[in-house]
Amino acid sequence: MEAGVPDAAGTVTGAFSTGDTAALEVTWKGTHTGPLTTAEGTIPASGKRQETPAAILYTFEGDKIKERRHYFDSLTLLKQIGAQPK
């Protein structure tokens, strides 16, 4: 998403941890000013603002991050930039 929304900034809106796993709820905000490459092709810049909810999960091994997974609501993003009907 960096090239498509270069001004993207995330705000942590919630956090939870248990054992070796931590989860963050994040809201990403930015403007779609560049090409957004997807599995279906490239979406040209729309100039529209977007606000997309996401979750990032971390698994730790000792004090090191062993794994990171990032999930976000791509349908909400696509609707906001006009690439998917509302």
C-alpha positions in Angstrom: 0.0 0.0 0.0 3.0 2.3 0.4 3.2 3.3 -3.3 -0.5 3.8 -3.6 -1.0 5.7 -0.4 2.5 7.1 0.4 1.2 9.4 3.2 -0.4 6.4 5.0 -0.2 6.7 8.8 -1.4 4.1 11.3 -3.0 4.8 14.7 -3.1 2.0 17.2 -6.7 1.9 18.6 -6.5 -1.3 20.7 -3.9 -3.8 21.9 -4.0 -7.2 23.5 -1.4 -9.8 24.5 -1.3 -13.3 25.8 1.6 -15.7 26.1 4.0 -15.1 23.1 1.4 -13.3 21.0 0.4 -9.6 20.8 -2.4 -8.1 18.7 -2.8 -4.5 17.6 -5.9 -2.9 16.2 -4.8 -0.2 13.8 -6.6 2.4 11.7 -4.7 3.4 8.5 -5.4 6.9 7.0 -4.0 8.4 3.9 -4.7 9.7 0.4 -4.6 7.4 -2.7 -2.2 9.4 -4.8 -0.2 6.7 -6.5 -0.8 3.4 -8.3 -2.1 0.6 -6.1 -1.0 -2.8 -7.2 -3.4 -5.7 -6.5 -3.7 -9.3 -7.5 -6.3 -8.2 -10.1 -4.1 -5.4 -11.6 -3.1 -1.9 -10.9 -5.6 0.8 -9.7 -4.6 4.3 -10.8 -4.5 7.1 -8.3 -8.0 8.5 -7.3 -6.9 11.3 -5.1 -9.4 10.1 -2.5 -8.8 9.9 1.3 -9.2 6.5 2.9 -9.5 5.2 6.5 -9.0 1.5 6.7 -9.2 -0.8 9.8 -6.6 -3.4 10.2 -5.1 -5.9 12.7 -1.4 -6.8 13.2 -0.5 -10.0 15.0 3.0 -10.6 16.4 4.4 -13.8 17.7 7.6 -13.5 19.9 10.4 -15.9 20.6 12.1 -14.6 23.7 12.6 -10.8 23.0 12.6 -11.2 19.2 9.7 -11.0 16.8 9.3 -14.5 15.3 6.4 -13.8 13.0 4.2 -10.8 12.0 0.9 -11.0 10.2 -1.0 -7.9 8.9 -4.7 -8.1 8.0 -6.7 -5.2 6.7 -10.2 -4.6 5.4 -9.4 -4.4 1.7 -13.1 -4.1 0.6 -13.4 -0.9 2.7 -10.3 0.5 1.2 -11.4 -0.3 -2.4 -14.9 1.3 -1.8 -13.3 4.5 -0.4 -11.0 5.0 -3.4 -13.8 4.3 -5.9 -12.4 0.9 -7.1 -15.4 -1.1 -5.8 -19.1 -0.1 -5.8 -20.5 0.9 -2.5 
